[in-house]
């Protein structure tokens, strides 16, 4: 009974071999390093652990790291959808060049990105001077610079997640809804958004996760001011340079715990959004619900 529940029927052979390889691979590269981090943290007493993770400097770094990552991921979710929409739905000169530029932050070393951003947005930089003169805004060496850096490195995650969903979206349903008098906003809300929402949440999650652990592109533009523009990864590096390995492990454990909880919450929302637009078909199989153009009236 247990064996039949554990092994799912498949026409492909090699279930035991692939499962064993997957377990070994994940254990060696993911579980063992994380277990070592947790084991190192346990060398601290409870009071020592709280002193490290609840220090004023540490709390300020949490707020900046997670807050800036969330803001940058939200901005990328909005503008990333627009970029993906433009690349999928329109033909224009230079489209292939723009499509290739989206992947540039993947290949570019993060330190190079940070130096470039710091040069451009510095108080003496080309954009930094104009933003200061026109709007009185300083980007470099502030929390806003951290957000800008995380937007740069997180945008490709959203665009590449949403693009396939837009390609697979059923254009005939959109056309049918328009012929029945549905407004463009109604078509977007009732047909397009449900189709791309899971992919959009996935892109947001990946951009957020990348932003939380980002280091190279942030340290050059943030200024690394304690209690102001100091991110948690930098604080961990500082403790390592001071040979405070237990303190670094404690901060790493806190980042691991908070990141896991936030990603779990986002994944639960993503699962809910998928179930919201997926119904149960015959035989207990999951089948996609077809949007019904006859319900799409103008203003519906």
Secondary structure, 3 states (H helix, E strand, C coil): CHHHHHCCCCCCCCHHHHHHHHHHHHHHHHHHHHHHHHHHHCCCCHHHHHHHHCCHHHHHHHHHHHHHHHHHHHHHHHHHHHHHHHHHHCCCCCHHHHHHHHCHHHHCCHHHHHHHHHHHHCCCCHHHHHHHHHHCCCCCCCHHHHHHHHHHHHHHHHHHHHHHHHHHCCHHHHHHHHHCCCCHHHHHHHHHHHHHHHHHHHHHHHHHHHHHCCCHHHHHHHCCCCCCCCCHHHHHHHHHHCCCHHHHHHHHHHHHHHHHHHHHHHHHHHHHHHHHCEEECHHHCEEECCCCHHHCCCCC
